[in-house]
Structure formats: structure tokens, C-alpha cells
């Protein structure tokens, strides 16, 4: 399941859907507001005091829907391929 929120994008806010790995160490954020949509991958380590660190930025890829962005993330992000997300 994903969670929703907002992130700064340019001068406004964009909607964010976050999808976390079962162990809570990885996350994919699908970002967009009525398109285009894109995604980013993050990790969280104890050494970083639980803060999310950007691992891969796929914002150069653009998708018409959030579902299309999530589908692409499943193909491109290794840990997401075998998840139930």
C-alpha cells in the first residue's frame, strides 16, 4: 500500500504516493499532479538517523498516469520487482 503526501516542485506542490519495502529500508515516490508523473527511489539506513536518502532519480522519465509511473518503477527498480506493491 502507498501513502500520499505533497512535495515541492518548482513554485508549487506536487502530489506524492510513497511505496515502502516490507522492511522499511527502501521507498519509491511517485510524484505528479494531473501528469506528467515520475518517480524517485530512496533508502533509509540507521547510520543516517532514519532519514531518507535519494538513491535514483527517474524524473527524466515522464508518464501520463501515476499507474504508468509505478509500472515502470517495477521494471526498473530491482527490489520492487519481487514486492507485493
N, C-alpha and C positions, 0 to 999 in steps of 0.2 A: 504494500500500500504506500502511497505517496502522501506527503504533506504539502500544504500550499503556503505561500507567503509572497512577499514582494521584494524586489531588488532594484537598486538604482540602475538605470540605463539611460545614458545621455542626460537630458534635462528632466526626465520623468521617472516613473516607476514601471517596472515590468512584472507580470505575474511569474511566480516560480513554483514548480512542482518538484519536490525532492523525493528521491527514491534511495533508501539506505540498504546496505547489505545486511544480512541477518546478524552478523557480529558487530555491526555498527561502526566498522572501520573504513567503509567506502560509501560514497554517495554520488548520485547523478542528479544534477539540477537541470530540468527542462525549463527554459526561460523564453518568454514571449508574451505578447499581448495582442491577440487577434491576428497573429502572424506578422512577420515570419517568426518561426521558433528555432531555437538552437539549444545545445546542451554543453555542460561542463562536468568534468569528473573531479572529485575531491577525495582526500583521505584524512583520517584523524588518528593521530598517534598520542600515546601517553606523554612522550617527550615534549610534545607541543602543547601540553596542558589542555588537551581535548579540543583545540582549535582546528577548524577545517583548513586544509592546505590544498591549493589548486594543483592537480596532477596533469590534467589535459584540458585544453580549451578548444572545443569544436565549434566555436561561434562563427568560424568562416563558412561552415555548412549551414544552409538555410532550408527550413521545411515549412510547408503550408499549414500543418496542424501539429499540436503537441504529441499526438499519437504517432505521427510520422517521425518526429524527432526521437521519441522513445524507441521506436522500432530500429532506427539507425544506431542508436546507442547500444542496443542489444547486439548488433552485428559488430560494432567497433570496440566495445569495452569488454575485455576478457572475463572479468568476474561477473558481469551482468548476464552473459550468455547462459550460465548454469543456474541463475537465480530464479525465484518464483515471481519476480517483478514483471 
